[in-house]
Each structure stands twice: as structure tokens, then as C-alpha cells.
Amino acid sequence: MKKLYKILLSILFVFILMIAGGYYWLINGWKKYLTEDELVIYTSEIKRESPLPKEFKELYFKLYPKQKDASLTTELAERLIYGLFYKNEGGAKRKCACDDAVYYDMIYLIKSRRDKRSSDRFLNIKIGFGLEKYLTNEECLNHYIRQEYKEFKDLKLGYCFERKSFDELGREEIIDFLIARKAPTVYSPWRNRDRYIKAKKKIKERLK
């Protein structure tokens, strides 16, 4: 019995070491790709962006309240738990925008050291931890949403709100964007009007 206890204890100890080592590897992984000075310049550019419009923030945080105050560590823990026990919930409980903020900057980040960065599947998360040193979750979210909207406009899918800058959007246009960003063609009011109407009705009910 004692021998079995020792074996189980050893397995537990190794498991804890693996988790701790993996976490340390992730939170310090950005140092492999960016110097501290490069990280400061990168985050300073994000900080200079205009904050999210008040009305957009109010609507967005009503729909996604968990994203308001979150850390990448919390998100990773939830991803792990949901990945292990809820097979269809992967990514459904995302909180932090710090790794998302890196997404639209991947080309910029990969340019100088293509051989290292392009093959790193954890690049978003690693650099996301670097961003958390200097940016709030809201600043990361602001950068991510603005980059997403810019790309959306560049695609020219024909949505009415595309004619305006992000800061000019009214309530209805913000709701349309929040619907469209999930799947632009799936919720298109021209291609799938019934689906679009249902999605808009559902969001408006959640915003009451």
C-alpha cells in the first residue's frame, strides 16, 4: 500500500512540475521573439489608439460580460478544463483579448524571424502574456476589435455599416457588426435574411 502511495505521489509531483514548467514556458515565451524594447514599442502603439466608443463598450460587455476583467492565465485554465471535460465547448468560454490582439499583427511579427515564428502554434498566447505586462485587457480588446473592423471593411461584403468609420457607428450598426463578425456570409441580411433577423432578435433580447 505504501509503495502504491509513493507511486501516486510521484506521478502527482511530475504532473505538477509539467504544469508549472509549461506555464513558465508560455509566460516567458515572448522573449524568444521580441526584445523588451520591441515589446514596449509594440504596446505603446496599441496604447495610442482611441478607446472603444462608449456605446460599443456598453453593448459588447452586456453580451460578453466575462471579457471585461480577465487575464490570460484565467482563460488558459478555463480552456484546459473545458477541453478536458466538455468536448464541444472549446473556446466558448474565452475571456481575455490579449492573445486575440496579436492575431491581426501576425504578419508584422513574423517578418523579421520567419523561420522561428511561423511554425510556433502558441505564438499568440506567448506574445499575449507579453502584452499583459503593459496593457489592460480593455486596451487589447480595443486593438483587436479595431483591427477586426478594418479587415471587415477591406473585404467589402456590402454591409451598410462598412461606409462608416468604427467611431461613427450607431446602436443598430454596432449590433449588425456584432452579428456579422461571427460569420459574415452566414448572417448576411441579403443571403440569409431569416437567419440574420433571428440573430438580431436574439441579441436584442440579451441586451434588454
Buried (B, 14 or more C-beta within 10 A) or exposed (E): EEEEEEEEEEEEEEEEEEEEEEBEEBBEBBEBBBEEEBBEEBBEEBEEEEEBBEEBBEBBBEEBEBBEEBBBBBBBEBBEEBEEEEEEEEEEBBBBBBBBBBBBBBEEBBEEEEEEBEEBEEBBBBBBBBBBEBBBBBBBBBBBBBBBBEEBBEEEBEBEBBEEEBEEBEEEBBBBBBBBBEEBEEBBBEEBEEBBEEBBEEBEEEEE
